[in-house]
């Protein structure tokens, strides 16, 4: 993704973030199928998309946050770097 394609802000919802990454993955995968696979349908596209999106989230500074029981707090709670608290902040109440 280029800086011009990034329109996210601290207020983006998980749905907006995932939708943007899905659209980017779809475009990139179309090029991959056409140029690298010679136009052949890629049966492994879900794995390709997952890898592409994981790299996209990481490169943009997002991470999945889990509660203390190992479950995601709102179905999937993505936090941009600016919204993160330092480790241990707010604990011990």
DOZA-860637 format. One record per residue (C-alpha): residue number from 1; residue in one letter; x, y negated, z. Coordinates in pm, 1 decimal. Each point is the difference from the previous one (the first is absolute). Layout:
BEGIN
(NUM,A,(X,Y,Z))
...
END
This chain:
BEGIN
(1,X,(0.0,0.0,0.0))
(2,X,(117.3,-347.5,-72.9))
(3,X,(-49.7,-297.9,225.7))
(4,X,(-260.6,-130.4,-245.8))
(5,X,(-214.1,312.3,48.5))
(6,X,(2.8,-32.6,378.8))
(7,X,(-302.0,-192.0,119.5))
(8,X,(-18.1,157.0,343.8))
(9,X,(-4.4,-198.4,318.1))
(10,X,(-17.7,77.9,367.4))
(11,X,(-380.5,-2.0,-40.6))
(12,X,(-18.5,274.7,-265.0))
(13,X,(-206.7,296.9,108.0))
(14,X,(129.6,355.0,-30.2))
(15,X,(-245.1,46.3,-287.4))
(16,X,(143.6,-301.4,-188.3))
(17,X,(356.8,119.4,55.1))
(18,X,(-76.7,354.9,-116.1))
(19,X,(-204.7,-119.3,-299.4))
(20,X,(282.7,-227.4,-114.8))
(21,X,(251.4,283.8,33.3))
(22,X,(-232.7,246.4,-178.8))
(23,X,(-40.1,-237.9,-293.9))
(24,X,(375.8,-50.5,-16.8))
(25,X,(59.3,377.6,23.5))
(26,X,(-253.7,65.7,-276.1))
(27,X,(173.0,-243.7,-233.7))
(28,X,(347.4,134.7,82.1))
(29,X,(-116.4,360.6,-33.8))
(30,X,(-148.7,-70.6,-342.3))
(31,X,(341.8,-117.4,-113.7))
(32,X,(163.7,303.0,166.3))
(33,X,(-235.4,243.6,-179.8))
(34,X,(47.6,-173.8,-334.4))
(35,X,(374.2,-53.3,12.1))
(36,X,(139.2,275.0,222.8))
(37,X,(-251.5,279.1,-65.7))
(38,X,(-62.3,-76.6,-366.4))
(39,X,(-370.5,-66.0,52.2))
(40,X,(-64.4,329.5,180.6))
(41,X,(-250.2,-10.5,287.9))
(42,X,(174.3,17.3,336.9))
(43,X,(-171.7,261.5,219.0))
(44,X,(213.1,-118.0,292.0))
(45,X,(-129.2,-358.4,-15.6))
(46,X,(-126.1,-8.1,364.2))
(47,X,(352.0,74.9,126.3))
(48,X,(147.0,-259.4,-237.7))
(49,X,(-252.0,-264.4,116.8))
(50,X,(64.4,81.0,367.1))
(51,X,(374.2,-42.2,-44.8))
(52,X,(-40.4,-322.5,-195.9))
(53,X,(-238.8,-144.7,257.7))
(54,X,(215.0,106.7,295.9))
(55,X,(298.7,-179.5,-152.8))
(56,X,(-220.8,-303.0,-69.2))
(57,X,(-126.4,-17.7,357.5))
(58,X,(348.9,42.5,142.9))
(59,X,(159.7,-254.0,-232.1))
(60,X,(-266.7,-254.5,97.3))
(61,X,(66.8,63.6,368.0))
(62,X,(-319.3,189.5,86.2))
(63,X,(-18.8,301.3,226.6))
(64,X,(-279.8,221.1,130.2))
(65,X,(-62.9,-58.8,369.0))
(66,X,(-126.9,284.5,216.5))
(67,X,(-139.4,-17.6,350.8))
(68,X,(158.1,187.2,291.1))
(69,X,(-198.9,312.9,-84.1))
(70,X,(143.3,20.6,-351.8))
(71,X,(-319.6,-116.5,-169.1))
(72,X,(-27.4,-301.5,-226.5))
(73,X,(-196.6,-275.1,178.5))
(74,X,(-254.4,-134.6,-259.2))
(75,X,(-2.2,271.3,-264.5))
(76,X,(339.8,-119.5,-122.0))
(77,X,(149.5,-301.8,171.4))
(78,X,(262.3,-165.6,-220.2))
(79,X,(191.9,-288.5,149.2))
(80,X,(217.2,-241.2,-197.3))
(81,X,(333.9,-87.4,162.7))
(82,X,(-122.6,-340.4,124.1))
(83,X,(-278.8,162.0,202.8))
(84,X,(216.8,251.0,187.3))
(85,X,(82.4,-31.2,366.7))
(86,X,(348.6,90.7,119.5))
(87,X,(31.8,353.7,138.8))
(88,X,(-139.5,12.6,353.1))
(89,X,(-188.6,-329.7,-27.7))
(90,X,(-337.0,16.3,169.8))
(91,X,(71.9,336.5,164.3))
(92,X,(-5.0,68.9,370.6))
(93,X,(-335.5,-160.7,73.9))
END
